[in-house]
Amino acid sequence: MKSFGIRKVHVIRVDRGEEVVSSVIKACTEAGVGGAVLSGLGLLSKAKLAVFNPEKEEYETFDVNTPMELASLAGNVSLREGKPFAHIHVVLGNKERTVAGHLVEGYVGGTCEIAIIELEGELKRDLKRGGLFLLNV
């Protein structure tokens, strides 16, 4: 276990048509963030999600091609090969169904508001085990 203080809280708004994961990475790169915790919400018009299959040791992706509320976005930003890497999980839903998984890419349908809670220090994702790159804590 490692403990970190909070350096700063950045808040970004990702607008209609923009992609969420690349927007988080861009904001962290520009601000020099080497470790952060993420929290957000909004509306996505479409998304690609992934779930990890431990037997195959690989991610399996699926598309969400209908607008859905982004009820929860949670994750972190770490450094992988020296560059910011966003590990984001989401819960998406509408009146008919709910889906969840790793956010591979997601396009905003209305707006998306994300808090990037920057840590004092860097998180590194450089341990490879069972097909996963793990945080080195």
Backbone as ProteinMPNN parsed JSONL, in Angstrom:
{"seq_chain_A": "MKSFGIRKVHVIRVDRGEEVVSSVIKACTEAGVGGAVLSGLGLLSKAKLAVFNPEKEEYETFDVNTPMELASLAGNVSLREGKPFAHIHVVLGNKERTVAGHLVEGYVGGTCEIAIIELEGELKRDLKRGGLFLLNV", "coords_chain_A": {"N_chain_A": [[0.848, -1.183, 0.0], [0.477, 2.225, -0.762], [0.435, 5.587, 0.283], [-1.012, 8.73, -0.5], [-1.072, 12.277, -0.579], [-3.445, 14.832, -1.489], [-2.898, 16.832, -4.239], [-4.171, 18.668, -5.971], [-7.417, 19.498, -7.273], [-8.779, 18.998, -10.353], [-11.266, 20.016, -12.615], [-13.026, 18.957, -15.381], [-14.982, 19.543, -18.315], [-16.443, 17.607, -20.706], [-17.501, 17.945, -23.918], [-20.437, 17.611, -26.084], [-20.127, 15.112, -28.549], [-17.386, 14.84, -28.216], [-14.647, 12.691, -27.216], [-14.319, 10.734, -24.311], [-12.165, 9.259, -22.881], [-9.776, 9.986, -24.23], [-9.936, 12.72, -23.79], [-9.587, 12.931, -21.017], [-6.973, 11.941, -20.804], [-5.604, 13.867, -22.339], [-6.067, 16.205, -20.801], [-4.719, 15.51, -18.44], [-2.118, 15.158, -19.379], [-1.509, 17.761, -20.274], [-1.624, 19.135, -17.819], [0.388, 17.929, -16.439], [-0.085, 15.724, -14.797], [0.69, 12.945, -12.87], [-0.49, 11.021, -11.392], [-3.718, 10.19, -10.351], [-7.129, 10.23, -9.142], [-10.297, 9.471, -10.448], [-13.597, 10.762, -10.982], [-16.897, 10.908, -12.214], [-19.747, 11.952, -14.277], [-22.54, 11.973, -16.593], [-23.759, 11.97, -19.988], [-23.655, 9.586, -22.493], [-23.467, 9.167, -26.003], [-22.671, 7.0, -27.478], [-20.638, 4.081, -26.914], [-17.681, 2.097, -26.324], [-17.135, -0.703, -24.496], [-15.321, -2.854, -22.225], [-14.741, -6.08, -20.839], [-12.83, -8.083, -18.641], [-11.596, -11.269, -19.392], [-10.623, -13.754, -17.434], [-9.847, -16.394, -17.939], [-8.997, -16.466, -20.599], [-7.19, -14.476, -20.399], [-7.51, -11.88, -21.447], [-9.087, -8.887, -22.735], [-12.524, -8.558, -23.558], [-14.484, -6.913, -25.833], [-17.417, -4.821, -26.206], [-20.002, -3.067, -27.942], [-21.914, -0.152, -27.239], [-24.545, 1.267, -28.612], [-26.532, 3.141, -28.268], [-27.911, 6.109, -26.819], [-27.026, 6.644, -23.429], [-27.361, 7.24, -19.943], [-24.569, 8.278, -18.131], [-24.102, 7.027, -15.369], [-22.204, 6.548, -13.464], [-18.787, 7.19, -13.315], [-15.704, 6.012, -12.627], [-12.314, 5.798, -11.63], [-8.752, 5.775, -12.313], [-5.705, 7.587, -12.94], [-2.593, 6.793, -14.13], [0.964, 6.382, -14.681], [2.064, 4.844, -17.544], [4.53, 3.353, -19.241], [5.74, 5.838, -19.108], [3.799, 7.708, -19.847], [0.609, 9.367, -19.323], [-2.012, 7.2, -18.37], [-5.293, 6.24, -18.535], [-7.428, 4.483, -16.507], [-10.522, 3.503, -16.558], [-13.712, 2.836, -15.278], [-17.176, 2.358, -15.957], [-20.681, 2.845, -15.346], [-23.479, 2.516, -17.211], [-26.752, 3.497, -18.175], [-30.243, 3.243, -19.131], [-33.82, 3.58, -19.391], [-34.374, 0.963, -19.998], [-32.193, -0.834, -19.677], [-29.071, -1.661, -17.985], [-25.569, -1.342, -18.174], [-22.128, -2.21, -17.629], [-18.575, -1.704, -17.332], [-15.086, -1.599, -18.409], [-14.181, 1.501, -19.718], [-13.457, 1.844, -22.952], [-13.714, 3.578, -25.107], [-15.733, 6.488, -25.28], [-18.352, 8.501, -26.405], [-19.592, 11.718, -25.979], [-22.941, 12.574, -25.384], [-24.424, 14.655, -24.391], [-23.326, 16.221, -22.103], [-20.363, 15.789, -20.143], [-19.044, 15.567, -16.986], [-16.118, 15.668, -15.16], [-14.142, 14.999, -12.348], [-10.791, 15.319, -11.686], [-8.745, 14.15, -9.475], [-5.874, 15.09, -8.427], [-2.959, 13.493, -7.34], [-0.329, 13.783, -4.863], [2.524, 12.925, -6.046], [3.514, 10.099, -8.083], [1.627, 7.56, -9.746], [2.38, 4.373, -10.855], [1.985, 2.118, -13.532], [3.197, -0.648, -14.069], [3.543, -3.339, -13.594], [3.248, -6.481, -14.888], [0.898, -9.01, -15.041], [-0.814, -11.968, -15.513], [-1.974, -11.15, -17.966], [-2.628, -8.545, -17.45], [-1.8, -5.099, -16.819], [-0.668, -3.945, -13.895], [-1.115, -1.661, -11.097], [1.767, -0.398, -9.534], [2.058, -0.596, -6.512]], "CA_chain_A": [[0.0, 0.0, 0.0], [1.098, 3.538, -0.761], [-0.488, 6.665, 0.625], [-0.74, 9.977, -1.205], [-1.874, 13.448, -0.305], [-4.081, 15.408, -2.671], [-2.214, 18.048, -4.687], [-5.096, 19.626, -6.581], [-8.566, 18.896, -7.942], [-9.084, 19.603, -11.648], [-12.596, 19.646, -13.101], [-13.16, 19.182, -16.816], [-16.261, 19.266, -18.963], [-16.257, 17.053, -22.043], [-18.711, 18.386, -24.615], [-21.121, 16.766, -27.061], [-19.328, 14.642, -29.672], [-15.992, 14.596, -27.835], [-14.377, 11.363, -26.657], [-14.023, 10.886, -22.883], [-10.861, 8.748, -22.441], [-8.72, 10.843, -24.792], [-10.049, 14.031, -23.142], [-8.949, 12.803, -19.702], [-5.523, 11.816, -21.025], [-5.121, 15.171, -22.799], [-6.07, 17.13, -19.656], [-3.659, 15.101, -17.51], [-0.838, 15.443, -20.037], [-1.306, 19.212, -20.251], [-1.432, 19.586, -16.439], [1.514, 17.214, -15.844], [-0.586, 14.824, -13.756], [1.303, 11.615, -12.896], [-1.31, 10.126, -10.587], [-4.989, 10.833, -10.018], [-8.358, 9.459, -8.976], [-11.318, 10.067, -11.312], [-15.017, 10.591, -10.676], [-17.646, 11.705, -13.162], [-21.102, 11.597, -14.694], [-22.947, 12.653, -17.818], [-24.562, 11.235, -20.956], [-22.881, 9.143, -23.644], [-24.278, 8.805, -27.159], [-22.244, 5.648, -27.81], [-19.436, 3.714, -26.173], [-17.109, 0.754, -26.433], [-16.761, -1.171, -23.165], [-14.599, -4.122, -22.198], [-14.678, -6.865, -19.601], [-11.655, -8.951, -18.678], [-11.843, -12.705, -19.306], [-9.427, -14.278, -16.778], [-9.437, -17.668, -18.534], [-8.262, -16.138, -21.819], [-6.266, -13.398, -20.047], [-7.66, -10.786, -22.4], [-10.335, -8.133, -22.674], [-13.542, -8.765, -24.579], [-15.172, -5.628, -25.97], [-18.757, -4.772, -26.772], [-20.425, -1.707, -28.264], [-23.194, 0.397, -26.786], [-24.856, 2.179, -29.71], [-27.704, 3.936, -27.947], [-27.598, 7.047, -25.745], [-27.237, 6.142, -22.071], [-26.853, 8.044, -18.842], [-23.325, 7.868, -17.489], [-24.508, 7.119, -13.971], [-21.005, 6.549, -12.639], [-17.472, 7.041, -13.915], [-14.713, 5.932, -11.551], [-11.062, 5.237, -12.12], [-7.522, 6.439, -11.918], [-4.708, 7.903, -13.96], [-1.252, 6.4, -13.721], [1.929, 6.452, -15.774], [2.394, 3.564, -18.181], [5.593, 3.67, -20.207], [6.048, 7.258, -18.994], [2.71, 8.566, -20.314], [-0.633, 9.168, -18.58], [-2.887, 6.11, -18.778], [-6.565, 6.328, -17.808], [-8.133, 3.223, -16.241], [-11.849, 4.031, -16.237], [-14.886, 1.957, -15.268], [-18.42, 3.119, -16.028], [-22.004, 2.228, -15.301], [-24.351, 3.228, -18.141], [-28.11, 2.977, -18.101], [-31.429, 3.96, -19.591], [-34.995, 2.985, -18.737], [-34.51, -0.44, -20.379], [-31.1, -1.706, -19.256], [-27.861, -1.113, -17.398], [-24.355, -2.064, -18.534], [-20.947, -1.701, -16.942], [-17.308, -2.272, -17.763], [-13.984, -0.677, -18.666], [-14.473, 2.404, -20.824], [-12.426, 1.867, -23.985], [-13.983, 4.901, -25.665], [-17.114, 6.908, -25.088], [-18.631, 9.794, -27.029], [-20.549, 12.456, -25.166], [-24.212, 12.887, -26.02], [-24.904, 15.94, -23.864], [-22.133, 16.734, -21.441], [-19.743, 14.876, -19.188], [-18.292, 16.336, -15.999], [-15.176, 14.749, -14.522], [-13.174, 15.518, -11.385], [-9.49, 14.657, -11.717], [-8.184, 14.432, -8.151], [-4.444, 14.871, -8.623], [-2.238, 13.042, -6.156], [1.052, 14.227, -4.669], [3.34, 11.774, -6.4], [3.121, 9.381, -9.293], [1.195, 6.169, -9.761], [2.975, 3.707, -12.017], [1.319, 0.887, -13.952], [4.278, -1.334, -14.777], [3.612, -4.752, -13.233], [2.429, -7.285, -15.799], [0.541, -10.279, -14.436], [-2.06, -12.56, -15.998], [-2.556, -10.369, -19.048], [-2.978, -7.21, -16.967], [-0.787, -4.185, -16.305], [-1.151, -3.587, -12.559], [-0.467, -0.56, -10.398], [2.926, -0.795, -8.742], [1.943, -0.033, -5.161]], "C_chain_A": [[0.884, 1.233, 0.0], [0.031, 4.556, -0.411], [-0.041, 7.947, -0.055], [-1.609, 11.081, -0.632], [-2.5, 13.922, -1.605], [-3.392, 16.722, -3.007], [-3.228, 19.097, -5.127], [-6.271, 18.848, -7.157], [-8.831, 19.694, -9.213], [-10.486, 19.141, -12.039], [-12.639, 19.965, -14.59], [-14.588, 18.889, -17.247], [-15.917, 18.754, -20.355], [-17.572, 17.282, -22.777], [-19.224, 17.371, -25.636], [-20.203, 16.419, -28.235], [-17.885, 14.344, -29.335], [-15.854, 13.233, -27.163], [-13.809, 11.514, -25.245], [-12.596, 10.466, -22.518], [-9.741, 9.645, -22.955], [-8.758, 12.238, -24.174], [-9.4, 14.018, -21.761], [-7.434, 12.739, -19.862], [-4.931, 13.157, -21.459], [-5.033, 16.152, -21.632], [-4.94, 16.798, -18.681], [-2.277, 15.372, -18.092], [-0.527, 16.932, -19.954], [-1.012, 19.736, -18.853], [-0.245, 18.895, -15.757], [1.121, 16.28, -14.717], [0.042, 13.442, -13.926], [0.574, 10.606, -12.05], [-2.576, 10.843, -10.175], [-6.075, 9.788, -9.804], [-9.424, 10.213, -9.756], [-12.721, 9.791, -10.795], [-15.799, 11.455, -11.653], [-19.032, 11.173, -13.448], [-21.44, 12.341, -15.962], [-23.88, 11.815, -18.666], [-23.667, 10.866, -22.126], [-23.83, 8.767, -24.773], [-23.944, 7.403, -27.648], [-20.937, 5.375, -27.082], [-18.956, 2.333, -26.583], [-16.621, 0.405, -25.037], [-16.017, -2.492, -23.282], [-14.738, -4.758, -20.828], [-13.506, -7.828, -19.746], [-12.074, -10.403, -18.502], [-10.586, -13.339, -18.706], [-8.95, -15.613, -17.361], [-8.602, -17.442, -19.794], [-7.158, -15.106, -21.579], [-6.275, -12.282, -21.08], [-9.008, -10.108, -22.204], [-11.243, -8.509, -23.84], [-14.363, -7.48, -24.643], [-16.592, -5.812, -26.501], [-19.157, -3.311, -26.947], [-21.772, -1.394, -27.639], [-23.525, 1.493, -27.789], [-26.132, 2.984, -29.504], [-27.337, 4.905, -26.831], [-27.949, 6.459, -24.375], [-26.67, 7.132, -21.061], [-25.55, 7.439, -18.342], [-23.568, 8.07, -16.0], [-23.309, 7.171, -13.039], [-19.774, 6.349, -13.508], [-16.493, 7.066, -12.756], [-13.44, 5.341, -12.121], [-9.86, 5.959, -11.59], [-6.688, 6.743, -13.153], [-3.364, 7.543, -13.372], [-0.323, 6.614, -14.903], [2.219, 5.043, -16.254], [3.349, 3.89, -19.327], [5.832, 5.179, -20.271], [4.96, 8.218, -19.414], [1.45, 8.325, -19.485], [-1.514, 8.087, -19.219], [-4.137, 6.174, -17.912], [-7.221, 4.957, -17.721], [-9.504, 3.614, -15.701], [-12.897, 2.926, -16.311], [-16.132, 2.848, -15.3], [-19.617, 2.209, -15.792], [-22.888, 3.114, -16.17], [-25.752, 2.652, -18.028], [-29.119, 3.869, -18.791], [-32.626, 3.251, -18.968], [-35.156, 1.501, -19.032], [-33.413, -1.357, -19.868], [-29.947, -0.918, -18.647], [-26.696, -1.981, -17.827], [-23.187, -1.422, -17.799], [-19.707, -2.359, -17.513], [-16.236, -1.211, -17.849], [-14.391, 0.211, -19.84], [-13.281, 2.43, -21.771], [-12.509, 3.205, -24.72], [-15.451, 5.215, -25.482], [-17.3, 8.311, -25.624], [-19.787, 10.463, -26.308], [-21.779, 12.814, -25.976], [-24.792, 14.204, -25.56], [-23.728, 16.679, -23.263], [-21.597, 15.65, -20.525], [-18.862, 15.72, -18.28], [-17.425, 15.383, -15.199], [-14.267, 15.511, -13.575], [-11.923, 14.657, -11.481], [-8.797, 15.065, -10.418], [-6.705, 14.061, -8.198], [-3.765, 14.531, -7.301], [-0.858, 13.683, -6.078], [1.939, 13.016, -4.892], [2.774, 11.072, -7.612], [2.61, 7.983, -8.969], [1.808, 5.541, -11.001], [2.259, 2.384, -12.263], [2.34, 0.112, -14.785], [4.496, -2.78, -14.323], [2.705, -5.539, -14.165], [2.195, -8.649, -15.158], [-0.787, -10.753, -14.998], [-2.738, -11.761, -17.081], [-2.938, -8.956, -18.671], [-1.732, -6.412, -16.632], [-1.338, -3.641, -15.0], [-0.439, -2.364, -12.024], [0.675, -1.104, -9.549], [2.866, -0.075, -7.406], [2.346, -1.094, -4.155]], "O_chain_A": [[1.911, 1.278, 0.678], [-1.136, 4.4, -0.77], [1.154, 8.219, -0.172], [-2.753, 10.843, -0.245], [-2.13, 13.469, -2.688], [-3.309, 17.62, -2.169], [-3.162, 20.256, -4.718], [-6.135, 17.672, -7.492], [-9.075, 20.9, -9.167], [-10.844, 17.985, -11.809], [-12.334, 21.081, -15.012], [-15.298, 18.097, -16.628], [-15.179, 19.404, -21.095], [-18.631, 16.863, -22.312], [-18.538, 16.415, -25.995], [-19.585, 17.296, -28.839], [-17.212, 13.654, -30.1], [-16.816, 12.695, -26.614], [-12.918, 12.332, -25.016], [-11.878, 11.251, -21.899], [-8.851, 10.021, -22.192], [-7.715, 12.879, -24.047], [-8.739, 14.983, -21.377], [-6.7, 13.409, -19.135], [-3.86, 13.537, -20.986], [-4.032, 16.855, -21.49], [-4.282, 17.697, -18.158], [-1.366, 15.773, -17.367], [0.588, 17.32, -19.606], [-0.235, 20.679, -18.701], [0.095, 19.233, -14.623], [1.896, 16.064, -13.785], [-0.059, 12.836, -14.993], [0.976, 9.444, -11.992], [-2.523, 11.977, -9.702], [-5.957, 8.635, -10.221], [-9.461, 11.443, -9.736], [-12.997, 8.726, -10.242], [-15.426, 12.601, -11.904], [-19.443, 10.122, -12.956], [-20.709, 13.244, -16.368], [-24.691, 11.048, -18.147], [-22.993, 11.727, -22.692], [-24.862, 8.135, -24.548], [-24.808, 6.695, -28.168], [-20.223, 6.295, -26.684], [-19.711, 1.517, -27.111], [-15.8, 1.118, -24.46], [-16.078, -3.163, -24.312], [-14.838, -4.079, -19.806], [-13.227, -8.325, -20.837], [-12.817, -10.733, -17.578], [-9.575, -13.453, -19.399], [-7.762, -15.926, -17.282], [-7.618, -18.144, -20.028], [-6.303, -14.886, -22.436], [-5.233, -11.802, -21.526], [-9.929, -10.66, -21.602], [-10.783, -8.745, -24.957], [-14.877, -7.015, -23.626], [-16.916, -6.808, -27.146], [-18.712, -2.436, -26.205], [-22.646, -2.254, -27.527], [-22.865, 2.532, -27.817], [-26.738, 3.453, -30.467], [-26.525, 4.562, -25.972], [-29.01, 5.865, -24.185], [-25.643, 7.77, -21.294], [-25.45, 6.227, -18.154], [-23.283, 9.13, -15.443], [-23.376, 7.758, -11.959], [-19.731, 5.442, -14.34], [-16.455, 8.029, -11.989], [-13.487, 4.477, -12.997], [-9.915, 6.654, -10.575], [-6.934, 6.23, -14.244], [-3.035, 7.938, -12.253], [-0.763, 6.982, -15.992], [2.573, 4.164, -15.469], [3.0, 4.616, -20.259], [6.091, 5.732, -21.34], [5.16, 9.431, -19.352], [1.234, 7.216, -18.996], [-1.727, 8.067, -20.431], [-4.044, 6.163, -16.685], [-7.531, 4.344, -18.743], [-9.638, 4.005, -14.542], [-12.957, 2.176, -17.285], [-16.139, 3.946, -14.743], [-19.571, 0.997, -16.005], [-23.035, 4.308, -15.909], [-25.918, 1.452, -17.809], [-28.898, 5.06, -19.007], [-32.45, 2.4, -18.096], [-35.975, 0.834, -18.4], [-33.661, -2.542, -19.644], [-29.858, 0.303, -18.773], [-26.803, -3.207, -17.848], [-23.242, -0.259, -17.401], [-19.778, -3.436, -18.104], [-16.433, -0.072, -17.425], [-14.893, -0.286, -20.847], [-12.226, 2.97, -21.44], [-11.498, 3.875, -24.926], [-16.303, 4.327, -25.524], [-16.506, 9.207, -25.336], [-20.825, 9.849, -26.06], [-21.679, 13.294, -27.105], [-25.582, 14.813, -26.282], [-23.208, 17.635, -23.839], [-22.308, 14.707, -20.179], [-18.032, 16.496, -18.754], [-17.919, 14.41, -14.629], [-13.692, 16.537, -13.939], [-11.983, 13.432, -11.373], [-8.322, 16.193, -10.286], [-6.327, 12.9, -8.035], [-3.972, 15.195, -6.286], [-0.287, 14.078, -7.095], [2.081, 12.175, -4.005], [1.696, 11.407, -8.103], [3.091, 7.319, -8.05], [1.756, 6.125, -12.083], [1.968, 1.632, -11.333], [2.359, 0.191, -16.013], [5.525, -3.378, -14.636], [1.503, -5.278, -14.218], [3.134, -9.351, -14.783], [-1.777, -10.021, -14.963], [-3.967, -11.696, -17.117], [-3.514, -8.234, -19.485], [-0.723, -6.975, -16.209], [-2.359, -2.953, -14.993], [0.683, -2.054, -12.426], [0.546, -2.155, -8.922], [3.543, 0.932, -7.199], [2.326, -0.842, -2.951]]}, "name": "protein", "num_of_chains": 1, "seq": "MKSFGIRKVHVIRVDRGEEVVSSVIKACTEAGVGGAVLSGLGLLSKAKLAVFNPEKEEYETFDVNTPMELASLAGNVSLREGKPFAHIHVVLGNKERTVAGHLVEGYVGGTCEIAIIELEGELKRDLKRGGLFLLNV"}
